[in-house]
């Protein structure tokens, strides 16, 4: 054990969705303090919900995030429809599943290709990939092809890849046209080899941080991002409306984001949690083509969230191909909204993990109360714990502690592996060091 003292402080993070802070205090080789906080996070959307008519709420809450806005639409629709007693049609649920498939493909591709892949290749950013290197050339072009296919699927079904206008309470305003369906099917089939290459790249990742904890996710068979029971790796499954009864709010004085414990314990949500709990429920074609990589799950390696996301892209491609090929869509007027008092819960799996919306309506169908629990807030304590664990490993293994930039970069890679809802750029952390 190295008897080293140092302070690490992060006061500003640029090129991210929001802002984050990090403060670490090491004395005599022991991490005495590790504070990871999310800053500029609270924008009072739960207060802004109050007074809104129920039918307007999904589009309003989509503006929480430009990256995963369609996930907020889906969660809000689920909550509002539960409050109003609306049961979506079978076709509506298929279109919503396709909307989520497009979101997952696009969003996971953004994270894996543009933000995390440079870490694996030892590059500063995706712009540094060498077009003259065959592998890097291929990955660079794969990135744009995969992301484009996800965007096009979202546009076909939901109208846009962000802030989608077509999903509404009780249905969809427009259904996909046959020409667009055929084009999307061709694109999705064409990108399958690219995604298999991506899974192979992340499947060989050398990064490891074993950190055992609890995992929470919606579970269903077949796998669904929209329906199912909430399950955890250490407790029995619960109904989604009971989720908040198992969460305890944790006040983090140095963070603007709410943090949570599940059953009083630290836990994680996201692709890693979903594969740990749902890997047997993936599409058959996905399981067949990724069997060597699925064998590592359940996994306690925090970095395996990356390969889990890559496998989820393939699952979403295979699910979308199946749905587009097996369903004939017809014009269907959204169900009529009859305002009345009610309370509804909506729980879905957003790209970064379990997303919870709650809405309370008065007799006019106007919101009187709302609550939102987002994935990054739920992962906040786990991220902090893993940063502490990483630093302790560096100290124990006697790594080059004088090389502060190397440690900073390791922390960057770890945070990126969680894919927090901050648009991470090539340089996630700019850290200033004050020696004790």
N, C-alpha and C positions, 0 to 999 in steps of 0.2 A: 504494500500500500504506500503510495507516494504522499508524503506529508506536505501537500501543496495548498497554498491559499490563493484564491482569486475571486473576483467579482465579475459577473457578466451582466450587462444591462442593455436592454433594447427599449428605446423610447419611441421609435417611429419605424414603421414598415411601409414601404412604397409599393405601388403596383399590385395591390391586393384588393379583394372585395371587403372593404372596411379596414380596420387597423387592429394590430395586435401588439402586446408588450410582453417582454420576458425579462425576469430578474433572477439571477442565480448567485448564491453565496456559498463558497466552499472554504472550509477552515480545517486545517490539519488533514486534508484529504477526504473530508466528509462533506456531503452536500447538505448544508444546514437549512437552506432555503431555496425553493424553486417555485417561482410564481409566473404562470402563463395566463395572461389575461386578454380578453377580447375587448377592444376599445371602439368607440363610436358605433356601438352595436344597436343600442336602443333607439328606435325611431317611432315608438309609440303607436305602432299599427294596431295593437289590441285596443287602445283608447280610440283610435280613428275608426274602428269598426262600429262603434256605438252610434246609433242614429241612421245607419245605412239600411236600405231595404235588402231583404235576403237575396233577391235575385241579382243585385249589383255587387254582392260581397266577393264572389270568386275573382272577378276582374280587378277589383280593388286590391285584394290580397296578393294577386300575381305580381304587383309592383314591389313586393318585399325584396325580390331578387330578380336580376336580369339573367342569371345563369339557370336557375331551376324554377322559373316562374310557372311553368306548366305543372310542376308538382304541387305548388300551392293552389293552383286552380283545381286540381283533382281532389286534394284534401278538403278544400272549402266546399266544393260541390257535394262531397260525401257528407260533410257535417250539415250543410243546409238541407239536403234531401232527407236526412234522418230527422231533422227538426220538423220538417213539413210533412213527413210520412210519405214521401215520393219514392217509389220503387222503380229504378231505371229499367228500361227494356233490355232484352238480350243483345240487340244490335248496339245500343248505347254502350253497354259494358265492353263489347268487342272493340268499338271505336276508342274507348278510353284506354283499353289495354294497348292498342296500337299507338296511341298518343304517348303512353309511358315508354313503349319500346323505342320510339323515335327519340324521346328525351334521353333515355339511358345510353343509347348508341352515341348520340352527339356529345353528351356531357362527359361520359367516361372517356371518349376519344380525345376530347379537349384536354382532360387531365393527364391521361397516359402518354399521349404523343407530344403535346406541347410543353407540359410542365414537368413531368417526371422522367420521360425518356432521356433527356440530356444528362440526368444523373447517372443513368446506367452506362451511357456512352462516354462519360467523362468530358462532356461538352458544356459550354457556358449557357447555350440556349439552342433551340431547334434550328435557329438561323445559322448555327455553326456547323451543322451537318455537312459532310463533304459529298457533293454531287458526283464526284469522280470515284467515290467508294461505292461499289455495287450494293452492299447491304444498307448503307446509310441513304443512298439514293432511293432504294426501294422503300425504306421506312418513311422517308420524307413524303413520297408520293402516296403511300398508304394512308398517312395521316389525313391528307386532304380528301382522299376518296371516301374513307370511312366516315369522317365528320360530315361530308356532303350528303352521303346516303341517309344518315340520321336526320339531318336538316330536312331533306326532301320528304322523308316519311312523315315528319311532324307537319310540314306544310301541306301535304296531301290530305292528311286526316283532320288536323286541328286548325289549319289556316296559316299558322306561323310557327316557327320553332321556339319563339319566346312570346309571352303574352298572347297566347293563342285565342282567337276570337270565336271559334266555332263551338267549343264545348260550353254549354249553358245548363242551368238548372233544368233537369228533366229531359235532356237530350242533346242533340247537335243541330246547329243551324244549317249545315250543309253536309252532304255525304261525299265520299271520294268518287271521282269519275273513273270509268273503266280504263281509259288511256293512262291516267296517272297511276292507277294500281299496277298495270302491266310494267310501266317504266320503273316503279319502285321495286317490284319483284326482281327485275333484271339487275338493278343496282345492288340490292341486298345479296343476291346470289354471287355477284361479281366480287363483293368485298369479303366474302367468307375466307378465302385464302389469306387475305391481308390480316384478318383478325387472328387466324391460326398462327401466322408469323408473329404477331404481337404477343400472343399467349406464350409462344416459345421463347421470346426474348425475356419476358418477365419471369417465366418459369425457371430461367437460369440466373436470376438475380442473385448476387452474392450478399446482399444486405440482409442482416438478421438481427432482430431484437425480440427475444422471447419474453413475453410479459403476460402471464396468465391472469385472466379476469373473466367477468361474466359477459355474455353476448346476448343481445336482444334484437328480435326482428319479427315481422309478420311471417307466418308459415302457412303454407297451403300446398296441396298436391292435386293438380299440377301447380308449380310455382306461380305466384301472382304478386305483383307490386301493389295491388289494390284491395285484395280481400284476404281473409284468413284470421287466425287467432294470433295474438302476440305471445311468443314463446321466448324463454330464456334458457341458457345452457345449464342453469342450476335450480330452476323452479318449474312447476307445471305451467302449462299454457293458460292464458287468461283471455277473456273477451276484450276487444279493443276499448269498449266503453269503461272498462275497469283499469285502464292503463295508469291514469293519474293516481289511483288509490295505491299503487305500488311505487310511485315516484316520491322522493323527498327532495324538496328544493334546498339547494346548498348555496348560501350567500358567499360569494367570492368578492371580498371588498376591493380588490385591485382589478376587477373585471366588470365591464358593463353588461356582459351576457349572463343570463341565468344558467346555473349549473345544476345537475341533478344526480341523485344516486337512485339505483333500482334495488328495492328491498334492502335499503341501507348500505348497499355496496357499490363500488365503482363498476361501471359497465361500458360497453362499446356498442355502437350501432354502425351500419354501413355494409358494404359489399362483403367484407370479411365475416361479419356476424351472419349475414344472409347465407353465405355458402357453408359456414359452420353448421347452420341449422337446416338448410334446405337443399343441399347438394344432390340428394337423391330425387328431388322433385323437378330438376331441370329437364329441358326437352331431350328426348332420346338421342337425337342426332348430336346435340351438344355434348352429352355425356360420352357418347361413343368416340367423338373426335378429341376429347380432352381428358380421357381416362387417366393418363400418367400424371397430369397436373391436379386433377380432382383428388387423387390418392393422398395428397398432403393435407387435405381438410378432414376434420376440424384442425385448425392451426392456431397457435398462439404467437406466431411471428407477425408483428405489427406491419411489416412490409408486405406481407401476403395480401393485404388489402388491394394492392396493385394487380396482382395476377387474378384475384377474385373479380375485380372490375373487368378485366379483359375477358374472362370466361362469361361474365354477365352480358357483355356486348354480343358474344356469339349466341347465347341463349335468346336474346332479344331479336337477333336476326332470324333465328330459326322459328321463334314464335310468330313474328310478323309474317314470314313467308307462309307459314301454315294458315294463319288467319286470313291473309289476303287471298289465298288460293281456295279456301274452303267456304268462304262466305260471299253471298250475293247481297249487296247493300241496296236498300230501297229508301225512297223519300219517307221521312218519318217526322211529323210535327212534334216538337218538344212538348212534354206534358204541361198542362196548365198549372200555374202556381196559384194556389188558393191560400192567401195569408192567414195565419193563425199563430197562436202562442205555441212554443215548443222549444226543446233543447236537443241539440244534435252533436254527435262526436264523429269526426272523420280522421281515420288513421290510414296512412299509405306508406309505402317505401319510396322515398325520394332517392336520387342518386347517392347522397351521402348518408342515408339512413332513415330511421323511422321519423315520420313527420306527423304531428298531432295538431288538429284544429278542433276547437269547441266553439259553439255559437248558441246563444240564448235569444229567443225572439219573443216579442210581445204579441198581443192579439192582432195587431196590424201587420205582422211579419217584419217588424223593424228590430234591428239588433239592440239588445240592452246590455249584453255582456259577451265577451269573447276571450279566448285564450289560445296561444300558439306555443308549441314546444318544437324547436327545430333541431336537426341532427347535430350540428356543430356545437350547440350549447350542451347537448348530452355528452358529447365526446370530450368536452373541455377538460374535465378532471383526468381522463385517461391520457390525453396528450401531455398534460403537465407531469403525470406520473412517469410516462415513458421518457420524457426529456430528462428527468431526474435519474432514471435507470440508465439511460445512455451515458450520461456524464459519469456516473459511478463506475460503469464498465470501463470507460476510458482511463479513469484513475487507477482502477484495479489492475488493468492490463498494461499499465505503464506506457501508454501511447504518448505521442509527442505533444505533451500538454503545453509546451512553449509555442506550439504552432496553433495559435488561436483561430486563425482562418479555417484550418482543417476541422476543428471542433464545431465552429459555426456552420460549416457546410454540412457536417453530419446532422446537426440539429435541423437544418433546412430540409434535408432529405426525409428525415423522420416526420416532420410536420406535413410535408407534401404527401407522404404516404397515406395520411388520413384524409387527404383531399378536402380540407376544410373549406367552407364556403367563403373563401377569399381567393380571388383570382391570382394565384401565385405566379410570379414571373421568375426569370432566371436567377435573380438574386433576391431570395425571399427575406433574408435577414441582413440588416446592416447593424452590426453590434459594436458598441464601444466598450472597452475594457478598462477597468480601474483596478490596479493592483493593490492588494491589501498591504 
